Amino acid sequence: MILGACNPALASRALAAEPALGALLPCNVVVRRGPGDERTTIDVIDPQTMVQLTDDPEVRMVADDADTRLQAALAQLEDGPAA
């Protein structure tokens, strides 16, 4: 299953700094489990991928912010639901 998980505010900041990055925004999250798997796998693109294509400091700040948010969300999923 592919989920759209784009943060509009971060996407807007990234596109304002570098319009050509639209296709590289880390907005997709893939949730998958193979037939014999016991665990679900969640895949996300590394937001730092955007930084490799530009030297724009604003893009780096957006990528850092997106990375922090993604890592926090993934950590919550690993820990399970809050009590």
OpenMM code with the backbone's topology and positions (N, CA, C; nanometers):
from openmm import Vec3, app, unit

residues = "MET ILE LEU GLY ALA CYS ASN PRO ALA LEU ALA SER ARG ALA LEU ALA ALA GLU PRO ALA LEU GLY ALA LEU LEU PRO CYS ASN VAL VAL VAL ARG ARG GLY PRO GLY ASP GLU ARG THR THR ILE ASP VAL ILE ASP PRO GLN THR MET VAL GLN LEU THR ASP ASP PRO GLU VAL ARG MET VAL ALA ASP ASP ALA ASP THR ARG LEU GLN ALA ALA LEU ALA GLN LEU GLU ASP GLY PRO ALA ALA".split()
positions = [
    Vec3(0.0854, -0.1158, 0.0000),
    Vec3(0.0000, 0.0000, 0.0000),
    Vec3(0.0907, 0.1230, 0.0000),
    Vec3(0.0599, 0.2178, -0.0843),
    Vec3(0.1368, 0.3419, -0.0897),
    Vec3(0.0483, 0.4534, -0.0352),
    Vec3(0.0975, 0.5206, 0.0671),
    Vec3(0.0230, 0.6281, 0.1316),
    Vec3(0.0857, 0.7624, 0.0969),
    Vec3(0.0036, 0.8619, 0.0743),
    Vec3(0.0528, 0.9983, 0.0571),
    Vec3(0.0678, 1.0614, 0.1937),
    Vec3(0.1865, 1.1047, 0.2268),
    Vec3(0.2119, 1.1589, 0.3600),
    Vec3(0.2841, 1.2928, 0.3522),
    Vec3(0.2505, 1.3722, 0.2526),
    Vec3(0.3197, 1.4987, 0.2321),
    Vec3(0.2771, 1.6017, 0.3362),
    Vec3(0.3709, 1.6779, 0.3844),
    Vec3(0.3424, 1.7891, 0.4746),
    Vec3(0.3362, 1.9145, 0.3875),
    Vec3(0.2178, 1.9720, 0.3671),
    Vec3(0.2045, 2.0853, 0.2752),
    Vec3(0.2960, 2.2037, 0.3075),
    Vec3(0.3150, 2.2333, 0.4335),
    Vec3(0.4001, 2.3474, 0.4697),
    Vec3(0.5457, 2.3213, 0.4303),
    Vec3(0.5955, 2.2012, 0.4568),
    Vec3(0.7334, 2.1680, 0.4197),
    Vec3(0.7471, 2.1610, 0.2678),
    Vec3(0.6492, 2.1030, 0.2005),
    Vec3(0.6543, 2.0946, 0.0543),
    Vec3(0.6579, 2.2343, -0.0073),
    Vec3(0.5783, 2.3239, 0.0454),
    Vec3(0.5748, 2.4612, -0.0058),
    Vec3(0.7103, 2.5293, 0.0113),
    Vec3(0.7724, 2.5109, 0.1273),
    Vec3(0.9047, 2.5700, 0.1521),
    Vec3(1.0085, 2.5144, 0.0556),
    Vec3(1.0053, 2.3831, 0.0338),
    Vec3(1.1020, 2.3201, -0.0564),
    Vec3(1.0826, 2.3696, -0.1995),
    Vec3(0.9573, 2.3777, -0.2438),
    Vec3(0.9298, 2.4215, -0.3811),
    Vec3(0.9601, 2.5692, -0.4014),
    Vec3(0.9417, 2.6489, -0.2982),
    Vec3(0.9756, 2.7909, -0.3082),
    Vec3(1.1270, 2.8078, -0.3246),
    Vec3(1.2032, 2.7236, -0.2580),
    Vec3(1.3494, 2.7323, -0.2657),
    Vec3(1.4017, 2.6735, -0.3964),
    Vec3(1.3408, 2.5648, -0.4413),
    Vec3(1.3899, 2.4943, -0.5604),
    Vec3(1.2724, 2.4249, -0.6303),
    Vec3(1.2040, 2.4946, -0.7226),
    Vec3(1.0837, 2.4398, -0.7869),
    Vec3(1.1038, 2.3039, -0.8548),
    Vec3(1.2218, 2.2753, -0.9042),
    Vec3(1.2466, 2.1495, -0.9745),
    Vec3(1.2439, 2.0272, -0.8830),
    Vec3(1.2387, 2.0473, -0.7529),
    Vec3(1.2406, 1.9346, -0.6591),
    Vec3(1.1040, 1.8697, -0.6400),
    Vec3(1.0020, 1.9205, -0.7044),
    Vec3(0.8671, 1.8685, -0.6849),
    Vec3(0.8554, 1.7181, -0.6971),
    Vec3(0.9237, 1.6596, -0.7922),
    Vec3(0.9167, 1.5152, -0.8133),
    Vec3(0.9923, 1.4360, -0.7071),
    Vec3(1.0763, 1.5027, -0.6290),
    Vec3(1.1575, 1.4322, -0.5296),
    Vec3(1.1098, 1.4514, -0.3864),
    Vec3(0.9982, 1.5193, -0.3686),
    Vec3(0.9503, 1.5390, -0.2317),
    Vec3(0.9249, 1.4032, -0.1659),
    Vec3(0.9670, 1.3871, -0.0415),
    Vec3(0.9505, 1.2578, 0.0273),
    Vec3(0.8085, 1.2402, 0.0806),
    Vec3(0.7138, 1.2279, -0.0122),
    Vec3(0.5727, 1.2252, 0.0262),
    Vec3(0.5110, 1.0866, 0.0276),
    Vec3(0.5784, 0.9874, -0.0238),
    Vec3(0.5207, 0.8532, -0.0262),
    Vec3(0.5751, 0.7683, 0.0875),
    Vec3(0.4860, 0.6941, 0.1465),
    Vec3(0.5208, 0.5962, 0.2487),
    Vec3(0.4659, 0.4626, 0.1996),
    Vec3(0.5502, 0.3618, 0.1932),
    Vec3(0.5085, 0.2302, 0.1453),
    Vec3(0.4968, 0.1376, 0.2659),
    Vec3(0.3809, 0.0759, 0.2803),
    Vec3(0.3549, -0.0197, 0.3885),
    Vec3(0.3351, -0.1552, 0.3220),
    Vec3(0.4181, -0.2533, 0.3612),
    Vec3(0.4090, -0.3834, 0.2954),
    Vec3(0.4373, -0.4981, 0.3925),
    Vec3(0.3793, -0.6125, 0.3584),
    Vec3(0.4058, -0.7364, 0.4318),
    Vec3(0.3945, -0.8502, 0.3319),
    Vec3(0.5015, -0.9255, 0.3180),
    Vec3(0.5024, -1.0388, 0.2259),
    Vec3(0.4206, -1.1542, 0.2812),
    Vec3(0.3850, -1.2506, 0.1965),
    Vec3(0.2997, -1.3627, 0.2378),
    Vec3(0.3499, -1.4386, 0.3607),
    Vec3(0.4806, -1.4592, 0.3738),
    Vec3(0.5320, -1.5348, 0.4880),
    Vec3(0.5887, -1.4483, 0.5992),
    Vec3(0.5776, -1.3172, 0.5852),
    Vec3(0.6374, -1.2265, 0.6832),
    Vec3(0.5529, -1.2178, 0.8097),
    Vec3(0.6211, -1.2023, 0.9222),
    Vec3(0.5522, -1.1839, 1.0500),
    Vec3(0.5403, -1.0375, 1.0872),
    Vec3(0.6186, -0.9530, 1.0209),
    Vec3(0.6194, -0.8099, 1.0526),
    Vec3(0.5874, -0.7286, 0.9286),
    Vec3(0.5292, -0.6137, 0.9495),
    Vec3(0.5028, -0.5197, 0.8418),
    Vec3(0.6250, -0.4304, 0.8256),
    Vec3(0.6595, -0.4010, 0.7012),
    Vec3(0.7722, -0.3133, 0.6705),
    Vec3(0.7180, -0.1800, 0.6215),
    Vec3(0.7798, -0.0722, 0.6678),
    Vec3(0.7423, 0.0625, 0.6247),
    Vec3(0.8654, 0.1254, 0.5626),
    Vec3(0.8510, 0.1680, 0.4365),
    Vec3(0.9616, 0.2294, 0.3631),
    Vec3(0.9298, 0.3754, 0.3357),
    Vec3(1.0290, 0.4606, 0.3550),
    Vec3(1.0176, 0.6029, 0.3224),
    Vec3(1.1476, 0.6448, 0.2547),
    Vec3(1.1395, 0.7458, 0.1696),
    Vec3(1.2604, 0.7972, 0.1065),
    Vec3(1.3321, 0.8891, 0.2058),
    Vec3(1.4618, 0.8884, 0.2005),
    Vec3(1.5412, 0.9761, 0.2857),
    Vec3(1.5268, 1.1199, 0.2348),
    Vec3(1.4739, 1.2121, 0.3157),
    Vec3(1.4583, 1.3504, 0.2711),
    Vec3(1.5895, 1.4159, 0.2277),
    Vec3(1.7013, 1.3641, 0.2743),
    Vec3(1.8300, 1.4218, 0.2364),
    Vec3(1.8599, 1.4025, 0.0883),
    Vec3(1.7825, 1.3185, 0.0204),
    Vec3(1.7970, 1.3006, -0.1239),
    Vec3(1.7814, 1.4336, -0.1961),
    Vec3(1.6904, 1.5175, -0.1464),
    Vec3(1.6695, 1.6489, -0.2084),
    Vec3(1.7954, 1.7344, -0.2006),
    Vec3(1.8683, 1.7228, -0.0928),
    Vec3(1.9858, 1.8056, -0.0682),
    Vec3(2.0972, 1.7729, -0.1676),
    Vec3(2.1022, 1.6505, -0.2142),
    Vec3(2.2078, 1.6091, -0.3062),
    Vec3(2.1991, 1.6805, -0.4404),
    Vec3(2.0832, 1.7385, -0.4722),
    Vec3(2.0649, 1.8013, -0.6026),
    Vec3(2.0749, 1.9528, -0.6010),
    Vec3(2.0922, 2.0102, -0.4846),
    Vec3(2.0999, 2.1560, -0.4757),
    Vec3(2.1846, 2.1957, -0.3556),
    Vec3(2.2432, 2.3122, -0.3637),
    Vec3(2.3197, 2.3647, -0.2508),
    Vec3(2.2389, 2.4653, -0.1705),
    Vec3(2.1099, 2.4742, -0.1969),
    Vec3(2.0254, 2.5736, -0.1331),
    Vec3(2.0105, 2.5431, 0.0172),
    Vec3(2.0485, 2.6376, 0.1039),
    Vec3(2.0391, 2.6138, 0.2487),
    Vec3(1.8950, 2.5932, 0.2963),
    Vec3(1.7988, 2.6552, 0.2286),
    Vec3(1.6579, 2.6368, 0.2682),
    Vec3(1.6139, 2.4932, 0.2418),
    Vec3(1.6588, 2.4358, 0.1319),
    Vec3(1.6263, 2.2958, 0.1023),
    Vec3(1.6866, 2.2055, 0.2093),
    Vec3(1.8078, 2.2348, 0.2524),
    Vec3(1.8713, 2.1551, 0.3591),
    Vec3(1.7893, 2.1648, 0.4885),
    Vec3(1.7418, 2.2837, 0.5213),
    Vec3(1.6603, 2.3002, 0.6435),
    Vec3(1.5292, 2.2225, 0.6319),
    Vec3(1.4666, 2.2268, 0.5149),
    Vec3(1.3424, 2.1516, 0.4942),
    Vec3(1.3690, 2.0020, 0.5061),
    Vec3(1.4772, 1.9547, 0.4431),
    Vec3(1.5113, 1.8125, 0.4493),
    Vec3(1.5396, 1.7692, 0.5930),
    Vec3(1.6099, 1.8516, 0.6688),
    Vec3(1.6381, 1.8197, 0.8095),
    Vec3(1.5086, 1.8117, 0.8904),
    Vec3(1.4182, 1.9069, 0.8680),
    Vec3(1.2899, 1.9086, 0.9380),
    Vec3(1.2077, 1.7846, 0.9015),
    Vec3(1.1993, 1.7550, 0.7718),
    Vec3(1.1240, 1.6376, 0.7271),
    Vec3(1.1832, 1.5096, 0.7845),
    Vec3(1.3152, 1.4995, 0.7874),
    Vec3(1.3810, 1.3815, 0.8421),
    Vec3(1.3487, 1.3636, 0.9900),
    Vec3(1.3537, 1.4720, 1.0652),
    Vec3(1.3206, 1.4657, 1.2086),
    Vec3(1.1781, 1.4160, 1.2290),
    Vec3(1.0856, 1.4690, 1.1500),
    Vec3(0.9448, 1.4285, 1.1627),
    Vec3(0.9236, 1.2827, 1.1230),
    Vec3(0.9866, 1.2408, 1.0128),
    Vec3(0.9721, 1.1015, 0.9692),
    Vec3(1.0299, 1.0049, 1.0717),
    Vec3(1.1480, 1.0362, 1.1237),
    Vec3(1.2100, 0.9483, 1.2223),
    Vec3(1.1251, 0.9380, 1.3490),
    Vec3(1.0653, 1.0488, 1.3898),
    Vec3(0.9779, 1.0465, 1.5087),
    Vec3(0.8548, 0.9595, 1.4837),
    Vec3(0.7960, 0.9717, 1.3654),
    Vec3(0.6782, 0.8909, 1.3323),
    Vec3(0.7138, 0.7428, 1.3264),
    Vec3(0.8267, 0.7110, 1.2645),
    Vec3(0.8685, 0.5715, 1.2554),
    Vec3(0.9015, 0.5140, 1.3933),
    Vec3(0.9613, 0.5946, 1.4788),
    Vec3(0.9925, 0.5487, 1.6152),
    Vec3(0.8642, 0.5163, 1.6912),
    Vec3(0.7622, 0.5969, 1.6730),
    Vec3(0.6342, 0.5691, 1.7395),
    Vec3(0.5738, 0.4391, 1.6903),
    Vec3(0.5863, 0.4121, 1.5623),
    Vec3(0.5340, 0.2877, 1.5077),
    Vec3(0.6097, 0.1681, 1.5624),
    Vec3(0.7406, 0.1813, 1.5769),
    Vec3(0.8217, 0.0728, 1.6325),
    Vec3(0.7847, 0.0441, 1.7773),
    Vec3(0.7563, 0.1521, 1.8526),
    Vec3(0.7244, 0.1377, 1.9944),
    Vec3(0.5828, 0.0844, 2.0174),
    Vec3(0.4982, 0.0909, 1.9171),
    Vec3(0.3604, 0.0465, 1.9306),
    Vec3(0.2719, 0.1590, 1.9799),
    Vec3(0.1436, 0.1322, 1.9926),
    Vec3(0.0503, 0.2376, 2.0339),
    Vec3(0.0775, 0.2880, 2.1746),
    Vec3(0.0493, 0.4164, 2.1941),
    Vec3(0.0667, 0.4762, 2.3278),
    Vec3(-0.0344, 0.4180, 2.4239),
    Vec3(0.0075, 0.4048, 2.5483),
    Vec3(-0.0808, 0.3470, 2.6509),
    Vec3(-0.1806, 0.4492, 2.7002),
] * unit.nanometer
topology = app.Topology()
chain = topology.addChain("A")
for resn in residues:
    res = topology.addResidue(resn, chain)
    for name in ("N", "CA", "C"):
        topology.addAtom(name, app.Element.getBySymbol(name[0]), res)
